[in-house]
Amino acid sequence: MYSLKDGINDGYLTPFRVRQFDTTIDEYLYKSDDIVEEGEIDPSKRYKEADFNRSIEIRQREEYRVKLFMEEIDQDEKTLVFCASQGHAALIRDIINQTKKSKDPSYCHRVTANDGDLGEQYLRAFQDNEKLIPTVLTTSKKLSTGVDARNIRNIVLLRPVNNMIEFKQIIGRGTRLYEGKDFFTIFDFVEAYRNFSDPGWEDKGLGEAEVDETEERERKKGKGRVREPLPERPEKVKVRLADGKERLIQSMSETSYWSVDGKPLSAQEFLKSLYGTLPALIKDMSTLRELWSAPDTRKRLLLGLEEKGFGEQAMMEMQKLIMAEKSDLFDVLAYVAFTSPPVTREKRAAHAKKMVEKEVSAQQKAFLEFILEHYVEQGVKELDDEKLAPLMELKYGSIRDALDKLGEVADVRKLFLGFQPYLYQPAIAA
């Protein structure tokens, strides 16, 4: 039987990365200051992942998890969210729609057995690669199979997946090839990544996933209408954390890259599998710093990389892959070539400002801060030669007014070039 591994190795499917999250509320033990809003709590029980959203619901916990993945995903990318139950899928849908940047009310929908023809309508629109809305679907079991949507970029796991066949089917939702899609991301809140180490991940082919008993029962009743969710079994207790506790929830995250046979890869190995080997244009870290510290040599380096297949789009994808969107493209190259940890543009800007602020006038310092703000917000392109004049006009209204405050053209040019090497000094800590 043709397996997921075969498909990826043959180039028909896309590889993936895993973003694993652990939070301080992955387990819950009742505290007397928390409020039981519904049901009866067992004060001696430590509620674990399998209990959440089946026998206990804590909305603040779900809000925190949604916030974590919504902050990381590109919110215009198609995303599937797998939830513990149909009721949980409705709750997550509502929280996503309250969190989203989009103003479209159809941004996120639930698609489960209880959603009937309306759910099928949402699913068909989601599968249409030409349509952006709906962008996110929440589900419990229904969408683990039979979703032919090639442009799914994110899969979010908010419930345990203990069945290997079902796990493969869920991962398979993201592996379909699509133009411009080199990889997809699994956001794992339930330690599902452990399944990659299971012998069954490699040895068995893709089969049909088991179907949730509730959903199967609903299917047998017939399609065509939207039904109210069946009562949760067992009776669910709903808890609201004491005031202020939700602000104390913390999380740890880790990014891992996985080969199709369940072996973890380094980020460098993963990037190499997608883009090939970085061209030998950079001999060592000091050479990279020297070339990157001036607009003209930086531009020549980028042109050379583009000629070798490492163009702007590939660089930006690499930046996204290693979670370095707030860093300089310099950090992408340094990480891939020399395993140097990325540094944020904000830290680089603060260092450069500190190094030169005593050497410049008050007006020049204000302009330098203006440039650095744009660099932090937009990236290294704001430091290109052709950006100097537009930045002067943006700050002062005209080049003439800018020169009246900043000095001669040579002085402004010296300021613009002089601080850039300080951005890339080795002394800046990650």
Contacts in CASP RR format, 6 or more apart in sequence:
PFRMAT RR
TARGET T0000
AUTHOR 0000-0000-0000
METHOD contacts of the structure
MODEL  1
MYSLKDGINDGYLTPFRVRQFDTTIDEYLYKSDDIVEEGEIDPSKRYKEA
DFNRSIEIRQREEYRVKLFMEEIDQDEKTLVFCASQGHAALIRDIINQTK
KSKDPSYCHRVTANDGDLGEQYLRAFQDNEKLIPTVLTTSKKLSTGVDAR
NIRNIVLLRPVNNMIEFKQIIGRGTRLYEGKDFFTIFDFVEAYRNFSDPG
WEDKGLGEAEVDETEERERKKGKGRVREPLPERPEKVKVRLADGKERLIQ
SMSETSYWSVDGKPLSAQEFLKSLYGTLPALIKDMSTLRELWSAPDTRKR
LLLGLEEKGFGEQAMMEMQKLIMAEKSDLFDVLAYVAFTSPPVTREKRAA
HAKKMVEKEVSAQQKAFLEFILEHYVEQGVKELDDEKLAPLMELKYGSIR
DALDKLGEVADVRKLFLGFQPYLYQPAIAA
1 204 0 8 1.000
1 205 0 8 1.000
1 206 0 8 1.000
1 207 0 8 1.000
2 205 0 8 1.000
2 206 0 8 1.000
3 202 0 8 1.000
3 204 0 8 1.000
3 205 0 8 1.000
3 206 0 8 1.000
4 13 0 8 1.000
4 168 0 8 1.000
4 171 0 8 1.000
4 172 0 8 1.000
4 175 0 8 1.000
4 205 0 8 1.000
4 206 0 8 1.000
4 260 0 8 1.000
5 202 0 8 1.000
5 260 0 8 1.000
5 261 0 8 1.000
7 13 0 8 1.000
7 175 0 8 1.000
8 14 0 8 1.000
8 15 0 8 1.000
8 175 0 8 1.000
8 260 0 8 1.000
9 260 0 8 1.000
11 177 0 8 1.000
12 177 0 8 1.000
13 172 0 8 1.000
13 175 0 8 1.000
13 176 0 8 1.000
13 177 0 8 1.000
14 174 0 8 1.000
14 175 0 8 1.000
14 176 0 8 1.000
14 177 0 8 1.000
14 181 0 8 1.000
14 182 0 8 1.000
14 183 0 8 1.000
14 184 0 8 1.000
15 183 0 8 1.000
15 257 0 8 1.000
15 258 0 8 1.000
15 259 0 8 1.000
15 260 0 8 1.000
15 270 0 8 1.000
15 273 0 8 1.000
15 274 0 8 1.000
16 171 0 8 1.000
16 174 0 8 1.000
16 175 0 8 1.000
16 183 0 8 1.000
16 184 0 8 1.000
16 185 0 8 1.000
16 186 0 8 1.000
16 258 0 8 1.000
17 183 0 8 1.000
17 185 0 8 1.000
17 186 0 8 1.000
17 255 0 8 1.000
17 256 0 8 1.000
17 257 0 8 1.000
17 258 0 8 1.000
17 270 0 8 1.000
17 321 0 8 1.000
18 185 0 8 1.000
18 186 0 8 1.000
18 188 0 8 1.000
18 193 0 8 1.000
18 255 0 8 1.000
18 256 0 8 1.000
18 257 0 8 1.000
18 258 0 8 1.000
19 69 0 8 1.000
19 72 0 8 1.000
19 185 0 8 1.000
19 186 0 8 1.000
19 187 0 8 1.000
19 188 0 8 1.000
19 253 0 8 1.000
19 254 0 8 1.000
19 255 0 8 1.000
20 188 0 8 1.000
20 191 0 8 1.000
20 193 0 8 1.000
20 253 0 8 1.000
20 254 0 8 1.000
20 255 0 8 1.000
20 256 0 8 1.000
21 65 0 8 1.000
21 68 0 8 1.000
21 69 0 8 1.000
21 187 0 8 1.000
21 188 0 8 1.000
21 189 0 8 1.000
21 251 0 8 1.000
21 252 0 8 1.000
21 253 0 8 1.000
22 251 0 8 1.000
22 252 0 8 1.000
22 253 0 8 1.000
23 61 0 8 1.000
23 64 0 8 1.000
23 65 0 8 1.000
23 68 0 8 1.000
23 189 0 8 1.000
23 249 0 8 1.000
23 250 0 8 1.000
23 251 0 8 1.000
23 252 0 8 1.000
24 248 0 8 1.000
24 249 0 8 1.000
24 250 0 8 1.000
24 251 0 8 1.000
25 58 0 8 1.000
25 61 0 8 1.000
25 64 0 8 1.000
25 249 0 8 1.000
26 48 0 8 1.000
26 49 0 8 1.000
26 189 0 8 1.000
27 46 0 8 1.000
27 47 0 8 1.000
27 48 0 8 1.000
27 49 0 8 1.000
28 46 0 8 1.000
28 47 0 8 1.000
28 52 0 8 1.000
28 56 0 8 1.000
28 58 0 8 1.000
28 61 0 8 1.000
28 239 0 8 1.000
29 45 0 8 1.000
29 46 0 8 1.000
29 47 0 8 1.000
30 36 0 8 1.000
30 41 0 8 1.000
30 42 0 8 1.000
30 43 0 8 1.000
30 45 0 8 1.000
30 239 0 8 1.000
31 242 0 8 1.000
33 242 0 8 1.000
34 239 0 8 1.000
34 240 0 8 1.000
34 241 0 8 1.000
34 242 0 8 1.000
34 245 0 8 1.000
35 239 0 8 1.000
35 240 0 8 1.000
35 241 0 8 1.000
35 242 0 8 1.000
36 237 0 8 1.000
36 238 0 8 1.000
36 239 0 8 1.000
37 238 0 8 1.000
37 239 0 8 1.000
37 240 0 8 1.000
38 236 0 8 1.000
38 237 0 8 1.000
38 238 0 8 1.000
39 235 0 8 1.000
39 236 0 8 1.000
39 237 0 8 1.000
39 238 0 8 1.000
40 235 0 8 1.000
40 237 0 8 1.000
41 56 0 8 1.000
41 237 0 8 1.000
41 239 0 8 1.000
47 55 0 8 1.000
47 56 0 8 1.000
49 159 0 8 1.000
49 160 0 8 1.000
49 190 0 8 1.000
49 191 0 8 1.000
50 160 0 8 1.000
52 58 0 8 1.000
52 61 0 8 1.000
52 84 0 8 1.000
53 62 0 8 1.000
53 83 0 8 1.000
53 84 0 8 1.000
53 85 0 8 1.000
53 87 0 8 1.000
53 88 0 8 1.000
53 91 0 8 1.000
53 158 0 8 1.000
53 159 0 8 1.000
53 236 0 8 1.000
54 84 0 8 1.000
54 85 0 8 1.000
54 88 0 8 1.000
54 232 0 8 1.000
54 234 0 8 1.000
54 236 0 8 1.000
55 232 0 8 1.000
55 234 0 8 1.000
55 235 0 8 1.000
55 236 0 8 1.000
55 237 0 8 1.000
56 236 0 8 1.000
56 237 0 8 1.000
56 238 0 8 1.000
56 239 0 8 1.000
57 88 0 8 1.000
57 91 0 8 1.000
57 236 0 8 1.000
57 237 0 8 1.000
57 238 0 8 1.000
57 239 0 8 1.000
58 238 0 8 1.000
58 239 0 8 1.000
58 240 0 8 1.000
58 241 0 8 1.000
59 91 0 8 1.000
59 95 0 8 1.000
59 238 0 8 1.000
59 240 0 8 1.000
60 240 0 8 1.000
60 241 0 8 1.000
60 245 0 8 1.000
60 246 0 8 1.000
60 249 0 8 1.000
61 249 0 8 1.000
62 88 0 8 1.000
62 91 0 8 1.000
62 92 0 8 1.000
62 95 0 8 1.000
62 158 0 8 1.000
63 95 0 8 1.000
63 99 0 8 1.000
63 246 0 8 1.000
64 246 0 8 1.000
64 249 0 8 1.000
64 251 0 8 1.000
65 158 0 8 1.000
65 189 0 8 1.000
66 92 0 8 1.000
66 95 0 8 1.000
66 96 0 8 1.000
66 99 0 8 1.000
67 99 0 8 1.000
68 187 0 8 1.000
68 251 0 8 1.000
68 253 0 8 1.000
69 154 0 8 1.000
69 156 0 8 1.000
69 187 0 8 1.000
70 96 0 8 1.000
70 99 0 8 1.000
70 100 0 8 1.000
72 187 0 8 1.000
72 323 0 8 1.000
73 79 0 8 1.000
73 153 0 8 1.000
73 154 0 8 1.000
73 185 0 8 1.000
73 187 0 8 1.000
74 153 0 8 1.000
75 100 0 8 1.000
75 101 0 8 1.000
75 102 0 8 1.000
75 135 0 8 1.000
76 102 0 8 1.000
76 132 0 8 1.000
76 135 0 8 1.000
77 135 0 8 1.000
77 151 0 8 1.000
77 153 0 8 1.000
77 154 0 8 1.000
78 126 0 8 1.000
78 135 0 8 1.000
78 136 0 8 1.000
78 149 0 8 1.000
78 151 0 8 1.000
78 152 0 8 1.000
78 153 0 8 1.000
78 154 0 8 1.000
79 135 0 8 1.000
79 136 0 8 1.000
79 137 0 8 1.000
79 152 0 8 1.000
79 153 0 8 1.000
79 154 0 8 1.000
79 155 0 8 1.000
79 156 0 8 1.000
80 136 0 8 1.000
80 137 0 8 1.000
80 139 0 8 1.000
80 143 0 8 1.000
80 147 0 8 1.000
80 152 0 8 1.000
80 154 0 8 1.000
80 155 0 8 1.000
80 156 0 8 1.000
80 173 0 8 1.000
80 174 0 8 1.000
81 89 0 8 1.000
81 92 0 8 1.000
81 96 0 8 1.000
81 136 0 8 1.000
81 137 0 8 1.000
81 138 0 8 1.000
81 139 0 8 1.000
81 156 0 8 1.000
81 158 0 8 1.000
82 139 0 8 1.000
82 140 0 8 1.000
82 143 0 8 1.000
82 144 0 8 1.000
82 155 0 8 1.000
82 156 0 8 1.000
82 157 0 8 1.000
82 158 0 8 1.000
82 159 0 8 1.000
82 161 0 8 1.000
82 170 0 8 1.000
83 89 0 8 1.000
83 91 0 8 1.000
83 92 0 8 1.000
83 138 0 8 1.000
83 139 0 8 1.000
83 140 0 8 1.000
83 158 0 8 1.000
83 159 0 8 1.000
84 140 0 8 1.000
84 158 0 8 1.000
84 159 0 8 1.000
85 140 0 8 1.000
85 214 0 8 1.000
85 232 0 8 1.000
86 110 0 8 1.000
86 112 0 8 1.000
86 113 0 8 1.000
86 114 0 8 1.000
86 140 0 8 1.000
86 214 0 8 1.000
86 215 0 8 1.000
86 229 0 8 1.000
86 230 0 8 1.000
87 140 0 8 1.000
87 229 0 8 1.000
87 232 0 8 1.000
88 140 0 8 1.000
88 158 0 8 1.000
88 159 0 8 1.000
89 110 0 8 1.000
89 112 0 8 1.000
89 138 0 8 1.000
89 139 0 8 1.000
89 140 0 8 1.000
90 110 0 8 1.000
90 138 0 8 1.000
90 229 0 8 1.000
92 138 0 8 1.000
92 158 0 8 1.000
93 108 0 8 1.000
93 109 0 8 1.000
93 110 0 8 1.000
93 138 0 8 1.000
96 107 0 8 1.000
96 108 0 8 1.000
96 136 0 8 1.000
96 138 0 8 1.000
97 105 0 8 1.000
97 107 0 8 1.000
97 108 0 8 1.000
100 107 0 8 1.000
100 108 0 8 1.000
100 136 0 8 1.000
102 133 0 8 1.000
102 135 0 8 1.000
104 133 0 8 1.000
106 133 0 8 1.000
106 134 0 8 1.000
107 133 0 8 1.000
107 134 0 8 1.000
107 135 0 8 1.000
107 136 0 8 1.000
108 134 0 8 1.000
108 135 0 8 1.000
108 136 0 8 1.000
108 137 0 8 1.000
108 138 0 8 1.000
109 119 0 8 1.000
109 122 0 8 1.000
109 126 0 8 1.000
109 134 0 8 1.000
109 136 0 8 1.000
109 137 0 8 1.000
109 138 0 8 1.000
110 119 0 8 1.000
110 137 0 8 1.000
110 138 0 8 1.000
110 139 0 8 1.000
111 119 0 8 1.000
111 120 0 8 1.000
111 122 0 8 1.000
111 123 0 8 1.000
111 126 0 8 1.000
111 137 0 8 1.000
111 138 0 8 1.000
111 139 0 8 1.000
111 142 0 8 1.000
111 143 0 8 1.000
112 119 0 8 1.000
112 139 0 8 1.000
112 140 0 8 1.000
112 141 0 8 1.000
112 142 0 8 1.000
112 215 0 8 1.000
113 142 0 8 1.000
113 212 0 8 1.000
113 214 0 8 1.000
113 215 0 8 1.000
113 216 0 8 1.000
113 218 0 8 1.000
113 219 0 8 1.000
114 215 0 8 1.000
114 218 0 8 1.000
114 226 0 8 1.000
114 227 0 8 1.000
114 228 0 8 1.000
114 229 0 8 1.000
114 230 0 8 1.000
115 122 0 8 1.000
115 226 0 8 1.000
116 223 0 8 1.000
116 224 0 8 1.000
116 225 0 8 1.000
116 226 0 8 1.000
116 227 0 8 1.000
117 223 0 8 1.000
117 224 0 8 1.000
117 225 0 8 1.000
117 226 0 8 1.000
118 226 0 8 1.000
119 226 0 8 1.000
120 223 0 8 1.000
122 134 0 8 1.000
122 137 0 8 1.000
123 137 0 8 1.000
123 143 0 8 1.000
123 147 0 8 1.000
125 131 0 8 1.000
125 133 0 8 1.000
125 134 0 8 1.000
126 134 0 8 1.000
126 137 0 8 1.000
126 149 0 8 1.000
127 147 0 8 1.000
127 148 0 8 1.000
127 149 0 8 1.000
129 149 0 8 1.000
129 150 0 8 1.000
129 151 0 8 1.000
129 178 0 8 1.000
137 143 0 8 1.000
140 159 0 8 1.000
140 212 0 8 1.000
140 215 0 8 1.000
141 166 0 8 1.000
141 209 0 8 1.000
141 210 0 8 1.000
141 211 0 8 1.000
141 212 0 8 1.000
141 215 0 8 1.000
142 212 0 8 1.000
142 215 0 8 1.000
143 173 0 8 1.000
144 166 0 8 1.000
144 169 0 8 1.000
144 170 0 8 1.000
144 173 0 8 1.000
144 209 0 8 1.000
145 169 0 8 1.000
145 208 0 8 1.000
145 209 0 8 1.000
147 173 0 8 1.000
148 176 0 8 1.000
149 173 0 8 1.000
149 176 0 8 1.000
150 176 0 8 1.000
150 177 0 8 1.000
150 178 0 8 1.000
150 181 0 8 1.000
151 176 0 8 1.000
151 178 0 8 1.000
151 181 0 8 1.000
152 173 0 8 1.000
152 174 0 8 1.000
152 176 0 8 1.000
152 184 0 8 1.000
153 174 0 8 1.000
153 181 0 8 1.000
153 184 0 8 1.000
153 185 0 8 1.000
154 184 0 8 1.000
154 185 0 8 1.000
154 186 0 8 1.000
154 187 0 8 1.000
155 170 0 8 1.000
155 171 0 8 1.000
155 173 0 8 1.000
155 174 0 8 1.000
155 184 0 8 1.000
155 185 0 8 1.000
155 186 0 8 1.000
155 187 0 8 1.000
156 186 0 8 1.000
156 187 0 8 1.000
156 189 0 8 1.000
157 170 0 8 1.000
157 186 0 8 1.000
157 187 0 8 1.000
157 188 0 8 1.000
157 189 0 8 1.000
157 190 0 8 1.000
157 192 0 8 1.000
158 189 0 8 1.000
158 190 0 8 1.000
159 190 0 8 1.000
160 190 0 8 1.000
160 191 0 8 1.000
160 192 0 8 1.000
161 167 0 8 1.000
161 170 0 8 1.000
161 190 0 8 1.000
161 192 0 8 1.000
161 195 0 8 1.000
163 209 0 8 1.000
163 210 0 8 1.000
164 195 0 8 1.000
164 198 0 8 1.000
164 200 0 8 1.000
164 201 0 8 1.000
164 204 0 8 1.000
165 204 0 8 1.000
165 206 0 8 1.000
165 207 0 8 1.000
165 208 0 8 1.000
165 209 0 8 1.000
165 210 0 8 1.000
166 209 0 8 1.000
166 210 0 8 1.000
167 192 0 8 1.000
167 195 0 8 1.000
167 201 0 8 1.000
168 201 0 8 1.000
168 204 0 8 1.000
168 205 0 8 1.000
168 206 0 8 1.000
168 207 0 8 1.000
169 206 0 8 1.000
169 207 0 8 1.000
169 208 0 8 1.000
169 209 0 8 1.000
170 209 0 8 1.000
171 186 0 8 1.000
172 206 0 8 1.000
174 184 0 8 1.000
175 184 0 8 1.000
182 274 0 8 1.000
182 317 0 8 1.000
183 274 0 8 1.000
183 317 0 8 1.000
183 321 0 8 1.000
186 192 0 8 1.000
186 193 0 8 1.000
193 256 0 8 1.000
193 258 0 8 1.000
195 201 0 8 1.000
196 258 0 8 1.000
196 262 0 8 1.000
197 262 0 8 1.000
201 261 0 8 1.000
201 262 0 8 1.000
202 260 0 8 1.000
202 261 0 8 1.000
202 262 0 8 1.000
211 219 0 8 1.000
214 230 0 8 1.000
218 227 0 8 1.000
218 230 0 8 1.000
221 227 0 8 1.000
255 267 0 8 1.000
255 322 0 8 1.000
255 323 0 8 1.000
256 264 0 8 1.000
257 264 0 8 1.000
257 265 0 8 1.000
257 266 0 8 1.000
257 267 0 8 1.000
257 269 0 8 1.000
257 270 0 8 1.000
258 264 0 8 1.000
258 265 0 8 1.000
259 265 0 8 1.000
265 273 0 8 1.000
267 321 0 8 1.000
267 322 0 8 1.000
267 335 0 8 1.000
267 336 0 8 1.000
268 335 0 8 1.000
268 336 0 8 1.000
268 339 0 8 1.000
270 321 0 8 1.000
271 318 0 8 1.000
271 321 0 8 1.000
271 322 0 8 1.000
271 336 0 8 1.000
274 317 0 8 1.000
274 321 0 8 1.000
275 309 0 8 1.000
275 310 0 8 1.000
275 314 0 8 1.000
275 318 0 8 1.000
278 310 0 8 1.000
278 333 0 8 1.000
278 336 0 8 1.000
278 337 0 8 1.000
279 304 0 8 1.000
279 305 0 8 1.000
279 308 0 8 1.000
279 310 0 8 1.000
281 301 0 8 1.000
281 304 0 8 1.000
281 305 0 8 1.000
281 308 0 8 1.000
282 288 0 8 1.000
282 291 0 8 1.000
282 301 0 8 1.000
282 333 0 8 1.000
282 337 0 8 1.000
284 338 0 8 1.000
285 334 0 8 1.000
285 337 0 8 1.000
285 338 0 8 1.000
285 340 0 8 1.000
285 426 0 8 1.000
288 330 0 8 1.000
288 333 0 8 1.000
288 334 0 8 1.000
288 337 0 8 1.000
288 338 0 8 1.000
289 330 0 8 1.000
289 421 0 8 1.000
289 424 0 8 1.000
289 425 0 8 1.000
289 426 0 8 1.000
290 297 0 8 1.000
291 297 0 8 1.000
291 298 0 8 1.000
291 300 0 8 1.000
291 301 0 8 1.000
292 298 0 8 1.000
292 301 0 8 1.000
292 330 0 8 1.000
292 333 0 8 1.000
292 424 0 8 1.000
293 420 0 8 1.000
293 421 0 8 1.000
293 423 0 8 1.000
293 424 0 8 1.000
294 417 0 8 1.000
294 420 0 8 1.000
294 421 0 8 1.000
295 383 0 8 1.000
295 384 0 8 1.000
295 385 0 8 1.000
295 417 0 8 1.000
295 420 0 8 1.000
296 385 0 8 1.000
298 380 0 8 1.000
298 383 0 8 1.000
299 384 0 8 1.000
299 385 0 8 1.000
302 311 0 8 1.000
302 312 0 8 1.000
305 311 0 8 1.000
305 315 0 8 1.000
306 312 0 8 1.000
315 329 0 8 1.000
315 332 0 8 1.000
318 332 0 8 1.000
318 336 0 8 1.000
319 325 0 8 1.000
319 327 0 8 1.000
319 329 0 8 1.000
319 332 0 8 1.000
322 332 0 8 1.000
322 335 0 8 1.000
322 342 0 8 1.000
324 331 0 8 1.000
324 332 0 8 1.000
324 335 0 8 1.000
324 342 0 8 1.000
326 344 0 8 1.000
326 345 0 8 1.000
326 346 0 8 1.000
327 342 0 8 1.000
327 343 0 8 1.000
327 344 0 8 1.000
327 345 0 8 1.000
328 343 0 8 1.000
328 345 0 8 1.000
328 348 0 8 1.000
328 379 0 8 1.000
328 380 0 8 1.000
328 423 0 8 1.000
328 424 0 8 1.000
329 379 0 8 1.000
329 380 0 8 1.000
330 380 0 8 1.000
330 424 0 8 1.000
331 340 0 8 1.000
331 342 0 8 1.000
331 343 0 8 1.000
332 342 0 8 1.000
334 340 0 8 1.000
334 342 0 8 1.000
335 341 0 8 1.000
335 342 0 8 1.000
341 430 0 8 1.000
342 430 0 8 1.000
343 428 0 8 1.000
343 429 0 8 1.000
343 430 0 8 1.000
345 375 0 8 1.000
345 376 0 8 1.000
345 379 0 8 1.000
346 376 0 8 1.000
347 428 0 8 1.000
347 429 0 8 1.000
348 423 0 8 1.000
348 424 0 8 1.000
348 428 0 8 1.000
349 372 0 8 1.000
349 373 0 8 1.000
349 375 0 8 1.000
349 376 0 8 1.000
349 423 0 8 1.000
351 422 0 8 1.000
351 423 0 8 1.000
351 425 0 8 1.000
351 427 0 8 1.000
351 428 0 8 1.000
352 372 0 8 1.000
352 419 0 8 1.000
352 420 0 8 1.000
352 422 0 8 1.000
352 423 0 8 1.000
353 368 0 8 1.000
353 369 0 8 1.000
353 372 0 8 1.000
353 419 0 8 1.000
355 419 0 8 1.000
355 422 0 8 1.000
355 425 0 8 1.000
356 368 0 8 1.000
356 418 0 8 1.000
356 419 0 8 1.000
356 422 0 8 1.000
357 365 0 8 1.000
357 368 0 8 1.000
360 368 0 8 1.000
360 415 0 8 1.000
363 405 0 8 1.000
363 406 0 8 1.000
364 406 0 8 1.000
364 411 0 8 1.000
364 415 0 8 1.000
367 392 0 8 1.000
367 395 0 8 1.000
367 402 0 8 1.000
367 405 0 8 1.000
367 406 0 8 1.000
367 412 0 8 1.000
367 415 0 8 1.000
368 415 0 8 1.000
368 419 0 8 1.000
370 391 0 8 1.000
370 395 0 8 1.000
371 382 0 8 1.000
371 383 0 8 1.000
371 391 0 8 1.000
371 416 0 8 1.000
371 419 0 8 1.000
372 419 0 8 1.000
374 382 0 8 1.000
374 391 0 8 1.000
375 382 0 8 1.000
375 383 0 8 1.000
375 423 0 8 1.000
381 387 0 8 1.000
382 391 0 8 1.000
383 420 0 8 1.000
388 412 0 8 1.000
388 413 0 8 1.000
388 416 0 8 1.000
389 399 0 8 1.000
392 399 0 8 1.000
392 402 0 8 1.000
392 406 0 8 1.000
392 412 0 8 1.000
393 399 0 8 1.000
393 402 0 8 1.000
395 402 0 8 1.000
396 402 0 8 1.000
396 405 0 8 1.000
402 412 0 8 1.000
403 409 0 8 1.000
403 412 0 8 1.000
406 412 0 8 1.000
406 415 0 8 1.000
END
